[in-house]
């Protein structure tokens, strides 16, 4: 199963074990309907935590109460840990414009390495990733139909570009 990082637990909140999750989902959300988040306690080790309550605090923060975390001390142990969702769930909760996280990713068209994403340009129905392709600036569309895979751990973006698109840059 693949996972996408949504942000970090940045602080304990109150005395009953609530936590502040600072997220990069790109919109104000209370994660309505979400039952589980995965927390990276040790590098590469994601453990599921069940959500008791989640309240949107602002555009980038959520106040979470997790099952089994009922004291400020217990919550404090999770501060600075990264939170993850399964890739499928991430797609449900991330705003279309949360693509700024693609910056610095290596973009592949199928298996062909096209280079590093140097800039992310957000447009209403798609995102353009600017790369340097053989010394020329290339703008590659990334949207629902062209995006095949996002691997945040390896910082890889895999797309299937329309036939002939790369020819105009070569």
N, C-alpha and C positions, 0 to 999 in steps of 0.2 A: 504494500500500500504506500502511496506517496502522500507527503504532508507539505503544507505551506505554512510558513511562519506568519503570524498576524501581528506580532508585537511582543512586548515584555510586560511582566508584572512589575510595576514601578514603586508601589508603596502598599503598606498595610493601611486599612481605613477603619477607624473606629476600634472598638474593643472586642467585637464578636467574630473576628477572623475574616472580615471582608478585605478584598484586595482591589487595587486600581490596576486595570489592564490598559496600557497605552498601546493602541492598535493603529495599523496602517490600512484599514479597510476602505478608507476614502469617503466615509459617510457616518453620520450619527446612527448608532445602532444599539439595541439592547440584546442582540443575538437571539431574538424571539424564536422559540422552537428548538434551539440548540441544546442538546443534553450533555455533551461532553467536549472538553478541551483537552489537548495533550500538552503536558508541561515537560520541558527538557531539564530534568534534574541533574543529569550528567551528560556530557557531550555525546550526542548520538543515541541517547536513551530517552524515549518519549513515554511518559506514563499518563494514562487517562485519568481525568478528574471530572466528576459529575457536577454539573451546575445546579445549585439550589435556587439562586436568584441572580439576575443580571439586570442592571439598570444603566441606561445611557447617562453619562455625566456631562459629556459635551461631544464635539465632533470626533475627538480622538481618544476619549477615555470611557471605560465602562467600569462600574463598581460590581465586582463578582463576589458571590458567596459560594464556596465550593464545599461539597460534601466531605465531612471529616476534618475540616479546618474551622474550628470554632473559637479559637483564641487569637489575640493579636500576635502572640509569640509564634504560634503555628503558621500564621500568615506571613510573618516576617521571614521565615525560612524559605519562602517561595519568591520573595522580592528579588528582582533582577533576573529571574528565570524567564526563558522564552516560551511563548504560547504558540501552539500549532493547531491547525485544523486539517482534517483529511482534505486532499485536493478537491474532491467532489463537494464537500461542505464549504470549502473556501470560496468556490465559484458562486455559491448561493449567497454568501454574506458580503463578499467584496464588491465594492462599487466598480463600475466599468473603468473609472478613471484612477483606480489604485495602481495603475501600471507604472508609476514612477519607480517602483521597486525593480523594474527591468534594467535600470541604469547600471552599466558595468557588466551585464550578462554577456555571454558569448551567444551570438545568434546563428542558428543552423537552418538551412533550407534543406529539409530532409536530413541527409548525413553530411552535407557540404558545409564546412565552417566558413561563414561569411565575415566574421570579425566581431569586435566588441561594440555593444550599444553605447554610443557616445552621448546621445541626447534622446529624450523621450518627448515627443510633441503630441499633446492630447488634442483630439478633434472630436466633434460630436458623435460620430459613429465608428471611429477607429482611432488607433494610436499609430503614429509613425515613429519608427526607430531609425535614428540617423547613425550610419556606420561609415567607415572609410573602406571602400571596396576598390582595391587595386589603385589607390591614390586618388580616387574620385569619391565625392560625397554621394551617398545613396540613401534615399528615404524609403524604408520598407514598411508596408502596411501590416499592422498586427490587429486582428479582430477575431471575432468568434469563428468565422469560417477558415481563417488561415492559421490560427494558433493550434498547434498539435500538443505541445508539452511545455510546462514551466518546471524547471528543477532548481529550486532556490538553494539547495545545498551545493550543487555543482555550478550554480549560476549559469544555467543553460536555458535558452529560449529556442524551442524548435518550432519552425513554421513550415507551411507548404504554400509557397508563393505561386501566383498565377504564372502559367507558362509564358516565357518571353519577357517577363518583367526585368530580370537581371540583365538581359541583353542590352537594354538601353544604357546601362552603366558600364558595360565592358567594351 
